[in-house]
Amino acid sequence: MRKPKMKLTIVQERLRQARRSFNLALIATALSACIGLVGAGLLLSGKVTEGTVTAAGGMAASVQCVQLAKDTNDRLDKILDELDDET
């Protein structure tokens, strides 16, 4: 009886994380777009170095959010597989 409850808990956690990951990715994408626009503005105004750094920083933040969500999901998948193997 304990294993089905644990599986349900893992599935619920994955759903919660999926919702939060989606929201975080959406926010990161919007911020990245805004940062990109600021970077383009700096590039057009002649401040090339600042524009490049600003745009790169926005992209890096977005990639980190996606990687964090993937790592967490992979760990939960592994736990779920281990529970299935025990059955």
C-alpha positions as CSV (number, residue, x, y, z in Angstrom):
1,M,0.0,0.0,0.0
2,R,3.0,2.3,0.6
3,K,4.3,2.1,-3.0
4,P,1.2,3.3,-4.8
5,K,1.0,6.2,-2.4
6,M,4.6,7.0,-3.0
7,K,4.1,6.8,-6.8
8,L,1.1,9.1,-6.5
9,T,3.2,11.6,-4.5
10,I,5.9,11.5,-7.1
11,V,3.5,12.0,-10.0
12,Q,1.9,15.0,-8.1
13,E,5.4,16.4,-7.5
14,R,6.2,16.1,-11.2
15,L,3.0,17.9,-12.1
16,R,3.7,20.7,-9.6
17,Q,7.3,21.0,-10.9
18,A,6.1,21.0,-14.5
19,R,3.7,23.8,-13.8
20,R,6.3,25.9,-12.0
21,S,9.0,25.0,-14.7
22,F,6.6,26.2,-17.4
23,N,5.9,29.5,-15.6
24,L,9.6,30.0,-14.9
25,A,10.5,29.3,-18.5
26,L,7.8,31.7,-19.6
27,I,9.1,34.4,-17.3
28,A,12.7,33.7,-18.3
29,T,11.8,33.9,-22.0
30,A,10.0,37.3,-21.5
31,L,13.0,38.6,-19.5
32,S,15.4,37.4,-22.1
33,A,13.4,39.1,-24.8
34,C,13.5,42.4,-22.8
35,I,17.2,42.0,-22.1
36,G,17.7,41.3,-25.8
37,L,15.9,44.5,-26.7
38,V,18.1,46.5,-24.2
39,G,21.2,44.8,-25.7
40,A,20.1,45.7,-29.2
41,G,19.5,49.3,-28.1
42,L,23.0,49.4,-26.6
43,L,24.4,47.9,-29.7
44,L,22.7,50.5,-31.9
45,S,23.8,53.4,-29.6
46,G,27.4,52.3,-30.1
47,K,28.0,50.6,-26.8
48,V,28.8,47.2,-28.3
49,T,30.5,45.5,-25.3
50,E,27.6,46.3,-23.0
51,G,25.0,45.1,-25.5
52,T,26.8,41.8,-26.1
53,V,27.2,41.1,-22.3
54,T,23.5,42.0,-21.6
55,A,22.2,39.7,-24.3
56,A,24.4,36.8,-23.3
57,G,23.4,37.2,-19.7
58,G,19.7,36.8,-20.6
59,M,20.3,33.7,-22.6
60,A,22.4,32.1,-19.9
61,A,19.6,32.6,-17.3
62,S,17.0,31.0,-19.6
63,V,19.3,28.0,-20.2
64,Q,19.9,27.5,-16.5
65,C,16.1,27.4,-15.8
66,V,15.5,24.7,-18.4
67,Q,18.5,22.6,-17.2
68,L,17.3,22.8,-13.5
69,A,13.9,21.6,-14.5
70,K,15.3,18.7,-16.6
71,D,17.6,17.6,-13.8
72,T,14.8,17.5,-11.2
73,N,12.6,15.6,-13.6
74,D,15.3,13.1,-14.3
75,R,15.8,12.4,-10.6
76,L,12.1,11.8,-10.1
77,D,12.0,9.5,-13.1
78,K,14.8,7.5,-11.6
79,I,13.0,7.1,-8.3
80,L,9.8,6.1,-10.1
81,D,11.7,3.4,-12.0
82,E,13.3,2.1,-8.9
83,L,9.8,1.8,-7.3
84,D,8.6,-0.1,-10.4
85,D,11.5,-2.5,-10.2
86,E,10.7,-3.3,-6.6
87,T,7.2,-4.4,-7.5
